[in-house]
Amino acid sequence: MNQRLSDTDLATFKEILLKKKNHSEEQIKYYQDQLESMAENGRDESNVLQNSNEYINMEYTLLQLSRQKKHLSDIDQALERVARKTFGLCTITGNLIDKKRLMAVPTTTKSLSNGKKVGE
């Protein structure tokens, strides 16, 4: 059985993913700008408390940047699956992932089913 989402559904999810990609790219640019600004401002070696806060802010910004880059990669992979018309197929069971789940997490590759593969 060759299950897949309809071309209409694929187009809908492609649009959703492209909007998320645009937002993620904006977030990456924002965090990169923040890090650049932090680097340009330097720090006052005599103010330990200020340096601690700056370090915490930099760590937080680096973490957010890393998360956004991972998210962007996941979006790009999902867009590749849309192009191959394999988007929405569980990589474990081969079954279609519920559309509600895909709407909530369009980058997912796994369903929440009982794990039976197609044809079992």
N, C-alpha and C positions, 0 to 999 in steps of 0.2 A: 504494500500500500504506500503510495507516494503522497504523504501529507505535506502540505505547506500552506502558508498564508496566501490569501488572494493578492493579486497585483494592487488592488485598491488598498488593502490593509498594509501592504509593503510600502506603498507611497505615503500613507498616513504616518507610519513609523519613521520613514526616512525624513519627513518634514519635522517630526518631533526631535529626532536625533540631530538634525542640522541646527535646530534652534539651541539645543543643549550644547552642541559643539561650539557655536558662536559665543554662548555665555561662558563656557569653560575657557575659551581663548581669551576673552576679556578678563576673566579672573586671573589667568596666568600672567597677562600683561600687568595687571594691577599689582600682584605680588612681586613680580620682577622689579617694577618701579619702586615699590616700597623698600626692597632690599638694596637697590641702588641708592636710594635716598639715605638709608641707614648708613651705608658705607661712606657716602660723601660727608655726612655730618660728623663722622668720627666720634670719639668719646673723650670725656674729661677724666683723665687718669686719677685725679684726686677725689672723685665722687664715686665711691664703691657702690652705693645704693642705686645711683643712676645707671651705672654700668651693669648692674644685675638686672635692672628692668629692661635695659636695651638688649641684653643677652636673651632674656625671656621673650621679648618681642621678636627678635631675629629668629629664634628657634621656632616660635609659633608661625611666623611668616614662611620659613623654610618648609615646615610641615604642611602648611596649606598649599604651597606651591607644588610640593611633591604629590599631594593628593589630587590636585587639579590635573597635573600631567598624567597621572595614572588614569583618571577619569576620561581625559581626552583620548588616551590610547584605547580605552574600552569602547568609547563612542566610535572611533575610527574602525575598530574591529567589527562593531555592530553594523556600521554602514557597509563594510565589505560583505557581511552576511546578507544584507538587504540586496546588494548588487548580485550576489550569487543565488538569491532566492532561497537561502537556507535560514534566514532570520526567523526566530520564533521556534526553532526546533531544539529540543533538549539534547545536549551533547552526551548525556548518559543513557536516556531511554529512547531517543529518536522520536518521541511524541511531541506534538505541538504544546508549547507553553501557553497557559491560559492568558488570554488577552488582557485581563485585569492585572495580572502580574507584569506583563510586558509594559502596560501603561505606567505602572508604579516604578518599575525598574527596567527601562528599555534596553539596557546593556546586558541583562542577564542571559545566561546560556543554559540555565538549569531550571527544570520545572519542580513543582512541589508534589509530584505524583508519587504513586506507590513504587515506582522503579521498574515496572515491567516494560520490556522493550517491545517495539512494534513487532507484531507477528507471533508473540508468545502466547 
